[in-house]
């Protein structure tokens, strides 16, 4: 219980509290942001003080106000009447309670890390005299042995011993380690940002072409990107792939090759490339879409479509690509059983391009039946029958897949 009859709390009850008024400003808090608002001093003793601080509020355009918690270490500046000189002290938060009469205020109990009565620092001497002389007037201020306060935020040296004669150094060492860690972290961030900017500057300087004119240095324009030349080069590279070369085609079926074989160059191949056709004993193929994506026999899948027109079929055939480890073709459609079986003939362009040994078929019935199975699967057609010697006329869907030759 202090002289005013108020609650002392749990911070150093053995010392007498004096209601002296004044205000306090918390300048720094270990590990977090310090409150911006100024606190009022309710009472003070040689070992601690009780402050009244506005409760933290949530802001719309910035983060919430800083809040204090027990065991926080902080630096505060006390201004006590009548002299109102700044007294900087190092303290620890021992309790934070809400005020019943004012929900927007908090009572914060502090414990000083040094005993004011035994202090030898000039700031502490001022506080000791103010606490010992309640009737001190402003005329007595010049007689006080006062030294200017240290800069804001700097932790001043604590008294070497408290009233029990033991040194309270654990918290001080912890704060020093945390301060050094924050400095190292900040230094690493600055060094990393500096290296990134330096690397970016060197990269830009290499890309820029420097010209000297009239005794001054100027940045020359970068070389222009020739899009037409790049497209022509891509088309020429695409035409190098021979669609029906058996020796080279074996590199593209199955797993991806480590190095593709180059097809043999013949004079008639050069002439056919100039006209846009590939002449072979097998069906002729004319590439209509002369784009960089119109490539044949590669593992990349393009979102564009290459239209390949066969010389044997007048109608154009549009090919698209399904993703997978093989270069393959597929034919899908619907058919109907006739007396329990159906023969589906595959188109000529599919038959001429696929490997007959790689044909696989999937069938899905669309009506009631005993079940379907593929009795025969070839490159030119498939034979589908009903299970249990059924003789229904059920419709079904089929999907034929095969790898290119």
Sine and cosine of phi, psi and omega as CSV:
sin_phi,cos_phi,sin_psi,cos_psi,sin_omega,cos_omega
0.00,0.00,0.77,-0.64,0.02,-1.00
-1.00,-0.02,-0.03,-1.00,-0.06,-1.00
-0.92,0.39,-0.41,0.91,0.00,-1.00
-1.00,0.09,-0.10,0.99,-0.01,-1.00
1.00,0.06,0.07,1.00,-0.02,-1.00
-0.99,0.13,0.09,-1.00,0.00,-1.00
-0.98,0.19,0.72,-0.69,0.00,-1.00
-1.00,0.07,-0.57,0.82,-0.05,-1.00
1.00,0.02,-0.50,-0.87,-0.09,-1.00
-0.94,-0.35,0.09,1.00,-0.06,-1.00
-1.00,-0.08,0.97,-0.23,0.10,-0.99
0.78,0.63,0.93,0.37,-0.02,-1.00
-0.93,0.36,-0.29,0.96,-0.08,-1.00
-0.96,0.28,-0.20,0.98,-0.02,-1.00
-0.98,-0.19,0.53,-0.85,-0.03,-1.00
-0.98,0.18,0.74,-0.67,0.02,-1.00
-1.00,0.00,0.61,-0.79,0.02,-1.00
-0.82,-0.57,0.80,-0.60,0.05,-1.00
-0.99,0.11,0.96,-0.28,-0.08,-1.00
-0.87,-0.49,-0.15,0.99,0.00,-1.00
0.96,0.28,-0.30,-0.95,-0.03,-1.00
0.99,-0.11,-0.12,-0.99,-0.02,-1.00
-0.66,-0.75,0.23,-0.97,-0.02,-1.00
-0.63,-0.77,0.56,-0.83,0.05,-1.00
-0.83,-0.55,0.86,-0.52,0.04,-1.00
-0.99,0.11,0.91,-0.41,-0.11,-0.99
-1.00,-0.01,-0.53,0.85,-0.01,-1.00
-0.44,-0.90,0.54,-0.84,0.04,-1.00
-0.76,-0.65,0.72,-0.70,-0.03,-1.00
-0.92,0.38,0.85,-0.53,0.10,-1.00
0.99,0.15,0.03,1.00,0.01,-1.00
-0.42,-0.91,0.03,-1.00,-0.03,-1.00
-0.99,0.12,0.60,-0.80,0.01,-1.00
-0.99,0.15,0.56,-0.83,0.06,-1.00
-0.88,0.47,0.58,-0.81,0.00,-1.00
-0.99,0.13,-0.52,0.85,-0.09,-1.00
-0.96,0.28,0.49,-0.87,0.05,-1.00
-1.00,0.05,0.64,-0.77,-0.02,-1.00
-0.99,-0.17,0.43,-0.90,0.09,-1.00
-0.98,-0.20,0.58,-0.81,-0.03,-1.00
-1.00,0.00,0.89,-0.45,0.04,-1.00
-0.99,0.16,-0.76,0.65,0.06,-1.00
-0.42,-0.91,0.23,-0.97,-0.07,-1.00
-0.49,-0.87,0.49,-0.87,0.05,-1.00
-0.66,-0.75,-0.04,-1.00,0.00,-1.00
-0.94,0.33,-0.28,0.96,-0.04,-1.00
-0.92,-0.40,-0.15,0.99,-0.04,-1.00
-0.05,-1.00,-0.09,-1.00,-0.02,-1.00
-0.49,-0.87,0.38,-0.92,0.07,-1.00
-0.89,-0.45,0.87,-0.48,-0.05,-1.00
-0.94,-0.34,0.43,-0.90,0.11,-0.99
-0.90,-0.44,0.88,-0.47,-0.14,-0.99
-0.82,-0.57,0.66,-0.76,0.08,-1.00
-0.86,0.51,0.64,-0.77,0.00,-1.00
-0.93,0.38,0.57,-0.82,0.01,-1.00
-0.91,0.41,0.60,-0.80,0.00,-1.00
-0.82,-0.57,0.42,-0.91,0.03,-1.00
-1.00,0.03,0.75,-0.66,-0.02,-1.00
-0.98,-0.20,0.44,-0.90,0.02,-1.00
-0.98,0.18,-0.71,0.70,-0.13,-0.99
-0.98,-0.19,0.03,1.00,0.10,-0.99
-0.50,-0.87,0.15,-0.99,-0.07,-1.00
-0.92,0.40,0.15,-0.99,0.01,-1.00
-0.91,0.42,0.40,-0.92,0.05,-1.00
-0.90,0.43,0.45,-0.89,0.01,-1.00
-0.93,0.37,0.62,-0.78,-0.01,-1.00
-0.86,-0.51,0.56,-0.83,0.03,-1.00
-0.99,-0.14,0.51,-0.86,0.04,-1.00
-0.73,-0.68,0.40,-0.92,0.06,-1.00
-0.84,0.54,0.53,-0.85,-0.02,-1.00
0.96,0.27,0.15,0.99,0.14,-0.99
-0.97,0.26,0.69,-0.72,0.09,-1.00
-0.99,-0.17,0.71,-0.70,-0.10,-0.99
-0.56,-0.83,0.22,-0.98,0.13,-0.99
-0.88,-0.47,0.79,-0.61,-0.04,-1.00
-0.77,-0.64,0.43,-0.90,0.03,-1.00
-0.89,-0.45,0.89,-0.46,0.00,-1.00
-1.00,-0.08,0.65,-0.76,0.10,-0.99
-0.81,-0.59,0.96,-0.28,-0.14,-0.99
-0.92,-0.39,0.74,-0.68,0.04,-1.00
-0.94,0.35,0.38,-0.93,0.09,1.00
-1.00,-0.04,-0.12,0.99,-0.10,-0.99
-1.00,0.09,-0.49,0.87,0.03,-1.00
0.82,0.57,0.64,0.77,0.10,-1.00
-1.00,0.04,0.53,-0.85,-0.05,-1.00
-0.97,0.25,0.84,-0.54,0.01,-1.00
-0.88,-0.47,0.95,-0.32,-0.06,-1.00
-1.00,-0.06,0.80,-0.60,-0.05,-1.00
-0.73,-0.68,0.41,-0.91,0.05,-1.00
-0.96,-0.29,0.84,-0.54,-0.14,-0.99
-0.64,-0.77,0.15,-0.99,0.03,-1.00
-0.79,-0.62,0.66,-0.75,0.02,-1.00
-0.98,0.20,0.82,-0.58,0.00,-1.00
-0.96,-0.29,-0.40,0.92,0.05,-1.00
-0.34,-0.94,0.47,-0.88,0.08,-1.00
-0.70,-0.72,0.92,-0.40,-0.06,-1.00
-0.82,-0.57,0.50,-0.87,0.09,-1.00
-1.00,0.08,0.48,-0.88,0.01,-1.00
-1.00,-0.04,0.83,-0.56,-0.04,-1.00
-0.90,0.45,-0.62,0.79,-0.04,-1.00
-0.97,0.23,-0.34,0.94,-0.03,-1.00
-0.66,-0.75,0.98,-0.18,-0.03,-1.00
-0.92,0.38,-0.25,0.97,-0.01,-1.00
-1.00,-0.06,0.25,0.97,-0.03,-1.00
-0.76,-0.65,0.44,-0.90,0.03,-1.00
-0.80,-0.60,0.55,-0.83,0.15,-0.99
-0.97,-0.23,0.85,-0.53,-0.07,-1.00
-0.90,-0.43,0.88,-0.48,0.05,-1.00
-1.00,-0.07,0.77,-0.64,-0.04,-1.00
-0.90,-0.43,0.56,-0.83,0.14,-0.99
-0.87,-0.49,0.86,-0.52,0.00,-1.00
-0.95,0.32,0.59,-0.81,0.04,-1.00
-0.98,0.18,-0.04,1.00,0.07,-1.00
-0.67,-0.74,0.52,-0.86,0.02,-1.00
-0.99,0.13,0.82,-0.58,-0.04,-1.00
-0.89,0.45,-0.59,0.81,-0.06,-1.00
-0.91,0.41,-0.55,0.84,-0.03,-1.00
-0.98,-0.19,0.13,0.99,-0.10,-1.00
-0.95,0.31,0.53,-0.84,0.04,-1.00
-0.91,-0.42,-0.11,0.99,0.02,-1.00
-0.97,0.25,0.52,-0.85,-0.02,-1.00
-0.88,0.47,-0.64,0.77,0.03,-1.00
-0.88,0.47,-0.68,0.73,-0.03,-1.00
-0.93,0.36,-0.54,0.84,0.04,-1.00
-0.89,0.45,-0.62,0.79,0.05,-1.00
-0.89,0.46,-0.72,0.70,0.00,-1.00
-0.91,0.42,-0.60,0.80,0.00,-1.00
-0.90,0.44,-0.67,0.74,0.00,-1.00
-0.94,0.34,-0.58,0.81,0.03,-1.00
-0.91,0.41,-0.63,0.78,0.02,-1.00
-0.95,0.32,-0.52,0.85,-0.02,-1.00
-0.99,0.11,-0.30,0.95,-0.03,-1.00
-0.80,-0.61,1.00,0.08,-0.04,-1.00
-0.90,0.44,-0.40,0.91,-0.03,-1.00
-1.00,-0.09,0.34,0.94,-0.02,-1.00
-0.90,0.43,0.72,-0.70,-0.01,-1.00
-0.95,-0.32,0.09,-1.00,-0.02,-1.00
-0.93,0.37,-0.41,0.91,0.00,-1.00
-0.94,0.35,-0.37,0.93,-0.01,-1.00
-0.99,0.10,-0.09,1.00,-0.08,-1.00
-0.88,0.48,-0.65,0.76,-0.01,-1.00
-0.90,0.44,-0.42,0.91,-0.03,-1.00
-0.98,0.22,-0.18,0.98,-0.03,-1.00
-0.97,0.25,0.66,-0.75,0.05,-1.00
-0.99,0.16,1.00,0.06,-0.12,-0.99
-0.92,-0.39,0.70,-0.72,0.10,-0.99
-0.92,-0.38,0.58,-0.81,0.00,-1.00
-0.84,0.54,0.59,-0.81,-0.02,-1.00
-0.94,0.33,0.43,-0.90,0.06,-1.00
-0.93,0.36,0.31,-0.95,0.03,-1.00
-0.83,0.55,0.48,-0.88,-0.03,-1.00
-0.86,0.51,0.65,-0.76,0.06,-1.00
1.00,0.05,-0.22,0.97,0.00,-1.00
-1.00,0.03,0.75,-0.66,-0.02,-1.00
-0.99,0.16,0.88,-0.48,0.01,-1.00
-0.99,0.16,0.30,-0.95,-0.03,-1.00
-0.92,0.39,0.70,-0.72,0.01,-1.00
-0.99,0.13,0.32,-0.95,0.06,-1.00
-0.90,0.43,0.66,-0.75,-0.11,-0.99
-0.91,0.42,-0.36,0.93,-0.01,-1.00
-0.52,-0.86,0.53,-0.85,0.10,-1.00
-1.00,-0.05,-0.23,-0.97,-0.08,-1.00
-0.92,0.40,-0.35,0.94,0.03,-1.00
-1.00,0.01,-0.10,1.00,0.04,-1.00
1.00,0.09,0.12,0.99,0.00,-1.00
-0.98,-0.19,0.54,-0.84,-0.04,-1.00
-1.00,0.02,0.80,-0.60,0.01,-1.00
-0.99,-0.13,1.00,0.07,-0.09,-1.00
-0.93,-0.37,-0.14,0.99,-0.07,-1.00
-0.89,0.45,-0.73,0.68,-0.01,-1.00
-0.92,0.39,-0.61,0.79,0.02,-1.00
-0.89,0.46,-0.68,0.73,0.02,-1.00
-0.91,0.42,-0.63,0.77,0.01,-1.00
-0.89,0.46,-0.68,0.74,0.01,-1.00
-0.91,0.41,-0.61,0.79,0.03,-1.00
-0.91,0.41,-0.66,0.75,0.03,-1.00
-0.90,0.44,-0.67,0.74,0.00,-1.00
-0.91,0.41,-0.61,0.79,0.03,-1.00
-0.90,0.44,-0.69,0.73,0.03,-1.00
-0.91,0.42,-0.61,0.79,0.01,-1.00
-0.90,0.43,-0.67,0.74,0.02,-1.00
-0.90,0.43,-0.62,0.78,0.03,-1.00
-0.91,0.42,-0.67,0.74,0.02,-1.00
-0.91,0.42,-0.65,0.76,0.02,-1.00
-0.90,0.44,-0.68,0.73,0.03,-1.00
-0.90,0.43,-0.64,0.77,0.01,-1.00
-0.90,0.43,-0.65,0.76,0.02,-1.00
-0.90,0.43,-0.66,0.75,0.02,-1.00
-0.89,0.46,-0.68,0.74,0.01,-1.00
-0.91,0.41,-0.64,0.77,0.01,-1.00
-0.91,0.41,-0.66,0.75,0.01,-1.00
-0.90,0.44,-0.68,0.74,0.02,-1.00
-0.91,0.41,-0.61,0.79,0.02,-1.00
-0.90,0.43,-0.67,0.75,0.03,-1.00
-0.91,0.42,-0.63,0.78,0.00,-1.00
-0.90,0.43,-0.69,0.72,0.02,-1.00
-0.91,0.41,-0.62,0.79,0.02,-1.00
-0.91,0.42,-0.67,0.75,0.02,-1.00
-0.91,0.42,-0.66,0.75,0.03,-1.00
-0.89,0.45,-0.62,0.78,0.02,-1.00
-0.91,0.41,-0.66,0.75,0.02,-1.00
-0.91,0.41,-0.62,0.79,0.01,-1.00
-0.90,0.43,-0.67,0.75,0.02,-1.00
-0.92,0.39,-0.61,0.79,-0.01,-1.00
-0.93,0.37,-0.53,0.85,0.05,-1.00
-0.94,0.34,-0.60,0.80,-0.02,-1.00
-0.95,0.31,-0.50,0.87,-0.05,-1.00
-0.98,0.18,0.62,-0.78,0.01,-1.00
-0.98,-0.19,0.84,-0.54,-0.10,-0.99
-0.99,-0.14,0.80,-0.60,0.02,-1.00
-0.88,-0.47,0.53,-0.85,0.03,-1.00
-0.94,-0.35,0.83,-0.55,0.01,-1.00
-0.54,-0.84,0.72,-0.69,0.03,-1.00
0.84,0.55,0.59,0.81,0.05,-1.00
0.97,0.25,0.03,1.00,0.00,-1.00
-0.86,-0.51,0.44,-0.90,-0.02,-1.00
-1.00,-0.10,0.71,-0.70,0.01,-1.00
-0.76,-0.65,0.47,-0.88,0.08,-1.00
-1.00,0.07,0.89,-0.45,0.00,-1.00
-0.98,0.20,0.32,-0.95,0.00,-1.00
-0.94,0.35,0.53,-0.85,0.06,-1.00
-0.96,0.30,0.47,-0.88,0.02,-1.00
-0.88,0.48,0.63,-0.77,-0.03,-1.00
-0.96,0.27,0.51,-0.86,0.00,-1.00
-1.00,0.03,0.91,-0.41,-0.02,-1.00
-1.00,0.06,0.99,-0.12,-0.06,-1.00
-0.95,0.33,-0.62,0.79,-0.01,-1.00
-0.91,0.42,-0.65,0.76,0.03,-1.00
-0.90,0.43,-0.61,0.79,0.01,-1.00
-0.92,0.39,-0.67,0.75,0.03,-1.00
-0.90,0.44,-0.66,0.75,0.02,-1.00
-0.89,0.45,-0.62,0.79,0.03,-1.00
-0.92,0.40,-0.65,0.76,0.01,-1.00
-0.91,0.42,-0.65,0.76,0.01,-1.00
-0.91,0.42,-0.65,0.76,0.02,-1.00
-0.89,0.45,-0.63,0.77,0.04,-1.00
-0.92,0.38,-0.57,0.82,0.02,-1.00
-0.93,0.37,-0.59,0.81,-0.01,-1.00
-0.95,0.31,-0.26,0.96,0.03,-1.00
-0.92,0.38,-0.38,0.93,-0.02,-1.00
-0.98,0.18,0.84,-0.54,0.00,-1.00
-1.00,0.00,0.84,-0.54,-0.12,-0.99
-0.92,0.38,-0.51,0.86,-0.14,-0.99
-0.87,-0.50,0.47,0.88,0.04,-1.00
-1.00,0.04,0.94,-0.34,-0.07,-1.00
-0.89,0.45,-0.68,0.73,-0.06,-1.00
-0.89,0.45,-0.67,0.74,0.00,-1.00
-0.99,0.17,-0.49,0.87,-0.08,-1.00
-0.92,0.38,-0.44,0.90,-0.02,-1.00
-0.90,0.43,-0.33,0.94,0.01,-1.00
-0.97,0.25,-0.27,0.96,-0.13,-0.99
-0.95,-0.32,-0.04,1.00,0.02,-1.00
-0.99,-0.14,0.73,-0.68,-0.03,-1.00
1.00,-0.03,-0.69,-0.73,-0.04,-1.00
-0.96,0.29,0.36,-0.93,-0.04,-1.00
-0.93,0.37,0.72,-0.69,-0.04,-1.00
-0.97,0.25,0.42,-0.91,0.08,-1.00
-0.96,0.27,-0.59,0.81,0.03,-1.00
-0.46,-0.89,0.85,-0.53,-0.06,-1.00
-0.97,0.25,0.54,-0.84,0.05,-1.00
-0.99,0.13,0.62,-0.79,0.04,-1.00
-1.00,0.08,0.78,-0.62,0.06,-1.00
-0.92,0.40,0.45,-0.89,-0.01,-1.00
-0.93,0.38,0.65,-0.76,0.01,-1.00
-1.00,-0.03,0.78,-0.62,0.04,-1.00
-0.84,-0.55,0.44,-0.90,0.00,-1.00
-0.84,0.54,-0.64,0.77,-0.04,-1.00
-0.94,0.34,-0.40,0.91,0.08,-1.00
-0.92,0.40,-0.66,0.75,0.02,-1.00
-0.89,0.45,-0.66,0.75,0.01,-1.00
-0.92,0.40,-0.64,0.77,-0.03,-1.00
-0.93,0.37,-0.53,0.85,0.02,-1.00
-0.92,0.39,-0.56,0.83,0.01,-1.00
-0.92,0.40,-0.48,0.88,0.02,-1.00
-0.99,-0.12,-0.08,1.00,0.05,-1.00
1.00,0.05,0.29,0.96,-0.01,-1.00
-0.80,-0.60,0.46,-0.89,0.09,-1.00
-0.93,-0.37,0.91,-0.41,-0.05,-1.00
-0.99,-0.10,0.81,-0.58,0.04,-1.00
-0.55,-0.84,0.31,-0.95,0.07,-1.00
-0.86,0.51,-0.42,0.91,0.02,-1.00
-0.99,0.12,0.00,-1.00,-0.07,-1.00
-0.83,0.55,0.65,-0.76,0.00,-1.00
-0.97,0.25,0.55,-0.84,-0.01,-1.00
-0.80,-0.61,0.75,-0.66,0.04,-1.00
-0.89,-0.46,0.82,-0.57,0.00,-1.00
-1.00,0.05,0.87,-0.49,-0.06,-1.00
-1.00,0.00,-0.65,0.76,-0.08,-1.00
-1.00,0.02,0.99,-0.14,-0.01,-1.00
-1.00,0.03,0.97,0.24,0.03,-1.00
-0.82,-0.57,0.33,-0.95,0.04,-1.00
-0.86,0.51,-0.38,0.93,0.00,-1.00
-1.00,0.07,-0.12,0.99,-0.03,-1.00
-0.99,0.16,0.89,0.46,-0.03,-1.00
-0.97,-0.24,0.51,-0.86,0.00,-1.00
-0.89,-0.46,0.65,-0.76,0.06,-1.00
0.87,0.50,0.87,0.50,0.20,-0.98
-0.68,-0.73,0.20,-0.98,-0.08,-1.00
-1.00,0.00,-0.08,1.00,0.00,-1.00
-1.00,0.09,0.61,-0.79,0.00,-1.00
-0.97,-0.25,0.81,-0.58,-0.03,-1.00
-0.97,-0.23,0.51,-0.86,0.06,-1.00
-0.99,0.14,-0.14,0.99,0.02,-1.00
-1.00,-0.10,0.26,-0.96,-0.11,-0.99
-0.92,-0.39,0.74,-0.68,0.09,-1.00
-0.98,-0.19,0.84,-0.54,0.01,-1.00
-1.00,-0.01,0.89,-0.46,-0.01,-1.00
-0.93,-0.38,0.85,-0.53,-0.04,-1.00
-0.95,-0.31,0.85,-0.53,0.01,-1.00
-0.99,0.11,0.57,-0.82,0.00,-1.00
-0.95,0.32,-0.39,0.92,-0.04,-1.00
-1.00,0.06,-0.39,0.92,0.01,-1.00
-0.89,-0.45,0.86,-0.52,-0.05,-1.00
-0.92,0.39,-0.47,0.88,-0.05,-1.00
-0.98,0.21,0.70,-0.72,0.02,-1.00
-0.94,0.35,0.60,-0.80,0.02,-1.00
-0.93,-0.38,0.83,-0.55,-0.02,-1.00
-0.99,-0.13,0.84,-0.54,-0.02,-1.00
-0.96,-0.29,0.67,-0.75,0.17,-0.98
-0.82,-0.57,0.12,-0.99,-0.12,-0.99
-0.83,-0.55,0.73,-0.69,0.17,-0.99
-0.99,-0.11,0.62,-0.79,-0.01,-1.00
-0.94,0.34,0.69,-0.73,0.03,-1.00
0.10,-1.00,0.12,-0.99,-0.02,-1.00
-0.97,0.23,-0.13,0.99,-0.03,-1.00
-0.87,-0.50,0.38,-0.93,0.21,-0.98
-1.00,-0.02,0.95,-0.32,-0.11,-0.99
-0.72,-0.70,0.10,-1.00,0.05,-1.00
-0.81,-0.59,0.35,-0.94,0.07,-1.00
-0.59,-0.81,0.44,-0.90,0.11,-0.99
-0.71,-0.70,0.75,-0.66,0.03,-1.00
-0.72,-0.69,0.37,-0.93,-0.01,-1.00
0.04,-1.00,-0.23,-0.97,-0.01,-1.00
-0.76,-0.65,0.52,-0.86,0.02,-1.00
-0.51,-0.86,0.01,-1.00,-0.03,-1.00
-0.68,-0.74,0.61,-0.79,0.06,-1.00
-0.95,0.32,0.56,-0.83,0.12,-0.99
-0.83,-0.56,0.96,-0.29,-0.05,-1.00
0.85,0.52,0.61,0.79,0.11,-0.99
1.00,0.00,0.07,1.00,0.04,-1.00
-0.51,-0.86,0.33,-0.94,0.00,-1.00
-0.48,-0.88,0.64,-0.77,0.06,-1.00
-0.93,-0.37,0.85,-0.52,0.00,-1.00
-0.93,-0.38,0.89,-0.46,0.02,-1.00
-1.00,-0.03,0.71,-0.70,-0.05,-1.00
-1.00,-0.02,0.48,-0.88,-0.06,-1.00
-0.91,0.41,0.38,-0.92,-0.09,-1.00
-0.91,0.40,-0.59,0.81,-0.03,-1.00
-0.92,0.39,-0.51,0.86,0.07,-1.00
-0.96,0.29,-0.68,0.74,-0.04,-1.00
-0.90,0.44,-0.60,0.80,-0.10,-1.00
-0.98,0.18,-0.24,0.97,-0.11,-0.99
-0.95,-0.32,-0.31,0.95,-0.15,-0.99
-0.99,-0.15,0.30,-0.95,0.10,-0.99
-1.00,0.07,0.87,-0.49,-0.07,-1.00
-0.87,0.50,-0.47,0.88,-0.04,-1.00
-0.97,0.23,-0.20,0.98,-0.07,-1.00
-0.97,-0.24,0.18,0.98,-0.07,-1.00
-0.96,0.27,0.79,-0.62,0.12,-0.99
-0.79,-0.61,0.51,-0.86,-0.12,-0.99
-0.75,-0.66,0.62,-0.79,0.15,-0.99
-0.81,-0.59,0.76,-0.65,0.00,-1.00
-0.83,-0.55,0.61,-0.79,0.01,-1.00
-0.74,-0.67,0.91,-0.42,0.02,-1.00
-0.93,0.37,0.59,-0.81,0.03,-1.00
-0.94,-0.35,0.06,1.00,-0.01,-1.00
-0.54,-0.84,0.07,-1.00,-0.02,-1.00
-0.93,0.37,0.76,-0.65,0.04,-1.00
-0.29,-0.96,0.14,-0.99,0.00,-1.00
-0.98,0.18,-0.11,0.99,-0.06,-1.00
0.84,-0.54,0.43,-0.90,-0.05,-1.00
-0.86,-0.52,0.47,-0.88,0.13,-0.99
-0.54,-0.84,0.41,-0.91,-0.01,-1.00
-1.00,-0.04,0.94,-0.35,-0.01,-1.00
-0.98,0.19,-0.48,0.87,-0.03,-1.00
-0.42,-0.91,0.68,-0.73,0.00,-1.00
-0.70,-0.72,0.90,-0.44,0.03,-1.00
-0.75,-0.66,0.12,-0.99,0.00,-1.00
-0.93,0.36,-0.45,0.89,-0.04,-1.00
-1.00,-0.04,-0.25,0.97,0.01,-1.00
0.06,-1.00,0.13,-0.99,0.01,-1.00
-0.75,-0.66,0.46,-0.89,0.04,-1.00
-0.87,-0.49,0.87,-0.49,-0.03,-1.00
-0.91,-0.41,0.75,-0.66,0.00,-1.00
-0.79,-0.62,0.32,-0.95,0.03,-1.00
-1.00,-0.05,0.59,-0.81,0.01,-1.00
-0.93,0.37,0.36,-0.93,0.07,-1.00
0.85,0.53,0.55,0.84,0.01,-1.00
0.81,0.59,0.61,0.79,0.03,-1.00
-0.93,0.36,0.39,-0.92,-0.04,-1.00
-0.75,-0.66,0.65,0.76,-0.02,-1.00
-0.99,0.11,0.10,-1.00,0.03,-1.00
-0.87,-0.50,0.68,0.74,-0.08,-1.00
-0.97,0.26,0.65,-0.76,0.11,-0.99
-0.98,0.20,0.37,-0.93,0.01,-1.00
-0.43,-0.90,0.33,-0.94,0.09,-1.00
-0.95,-0.31,0.53,-0.85,0.01,-1.00
-0.72,-0.70,0.49,-0.87,0.06,-1.00
-0.68,-0.73,0.90,-0.44,-0.04,-1.00
-0.95,-0.32,0.81,-0.58,0.01,-1.00
-0.86,-0.50,0.58,-0.81,0.04,-1.00
-0.36,-0.93,0.47,-0.88,0.05,-1.00
-1.00,0.05,0.50,-0.86,0.06,-1.00
-0.93,0.37,0.39,-0.92,0.05,-1.00
-0.92,0.38,0.00,0.00,0.00,0.00
